[in-house]
Amino acid sequence: VQKKFENCMVHASGHMTSTGQIDDELGLTPAETCVVLKRTVEVYQWVESKTKDDDKTTYNYETSWGEDDVESASFTHPDGHFNPSRKYNVYSKKIMDRRVQLGVFELKSNVLEKMENFTPLDNLSTTHRGFSVQLDKHLITGDKDAMGAPRVGDMRISYQVIKEGAVSIAGVQTTNTFRRFLMQRDGTASGHDTSHMYDPVADEEPPPAPMACVCVAVISKFVGTAFPHSVLLVNAGIVDKETMFSAESAKLAKTQHLMRFIGFLLMWLGLYLMLSPIADILSFIPFVSKILKTLFGVVSFLVTLVLSSVTIALAWVWFHPE
């Protein structure tokens, strides 16, 4: 580990290895060494859906596998559609090896969480008495031979793993680990003030700003998810830094275009709703209301086109890196 790169953005690639052993509380131990074990637990249960035809609402009930428990007591017609409690307190989760190495670097859970190259785990075995193996691919609580006839309340478990192999990472070097590059909300880490770009802070997002209302909080959360304030790139295989950042830039560009389109539609809708009451007030005059609503729709579209273009241009000038 080179200390001169401490708290700096670095790129590393190589073969990651695991020195530990992964297992779960069901007694499953993969035959091959892996770094992440993903367990998917499903329950066979009743599910309610509804369809509307004019003024008539029809409630439909069918059985299916699902990870989340469905409370049958909340059904409109619960009789004959009872979902029992989960037989075992076992849920879907990821189990990560705590000793994963990339050369001299140690890969923590923040890096392992970003890996997505899972492969199904076959040839299962378990020491749990409540589960049996079905076709080497699932652990189930019911009859392992009843492939097409599970019973309500049966549980089914499947596993996926990420094996040892090549990996490429771009992140901030902290001792012998990697953390996210945290960007300031005021844009200072985007090139305006490089003195704060690599502050040695904890691997966490900046605290959210105070919100004036619930709507603002929801919008802020959505935008924060679409455009995260941090960068930690993880790719399977040996990938150079140019390719990694180009792929991430292309991904963000698509999200940016989508957000602009959504903003345009919301502004258009807002302007139209502000003008439409005028047409409703004059609705007693024949044809006037329809003509005005059409006119307001066209006018609000043109105004939105101008305002959204100006907003996008100003945002680009203000936030674009120098």
C-alpha angles and dihedrals in degrees: 000000000000111000093204088073094052110137090004129120108260139174122222133174136174144100115320118211135193122219096184139064126249123213137146136221091271091068095251115150118178113234091222125058110258137172100214130030116195116198121196115195119191132182125209105230148143116277126195125217132167138209128199124214111180104304095341122097119199121196117211128196128198138157122245143151116267139164096222123069114247116214106222090192088074093056118115089229106025096166110110092007103083119156113201122217118276109279095221131023092243122130140174115280146141120252115201131195110243093210109058118146134196100189106296092346124094116219112220129197092271088066097038091051090064095055114104106170095111123165126195116262113226134179092054126188132176140187093208110113094210095061134061131191119256117200089331089282107081141034111220137179096213133061107318091209095053095089098160099028112060118164127236107270096030116135127218125194129192130179137214128185142197108219130207112281149110119328137172124209135187114190146109114298112233111179101302098338139068129243135178123280102242117213121206116243091232091059097248092131091056093078105287095099115013094184090084099040097099105028109163096242132144119283096260140107119265112266113270118257118248111276125221095207144357093261092056090048092052093048091047091051092049093049091045090054094047093046108028120203092226140060127214113147122195124179132175114242131016105314124168119234094248092058092046095052093041091055091048091048091051090050092051091046091058090049090048093054091048092051091050091052092049090048090051092052093047093050091047091050092047094051092046092051090051091055101036096079088068089061090047092053090054094043091111088072110081115252092352094101095052093045092049093048091052091047092048090050092055094043094048089049092054093045090048091050090056098041095045092049091051091047093050091047094049092046091051092050092047101045104027113112115256 
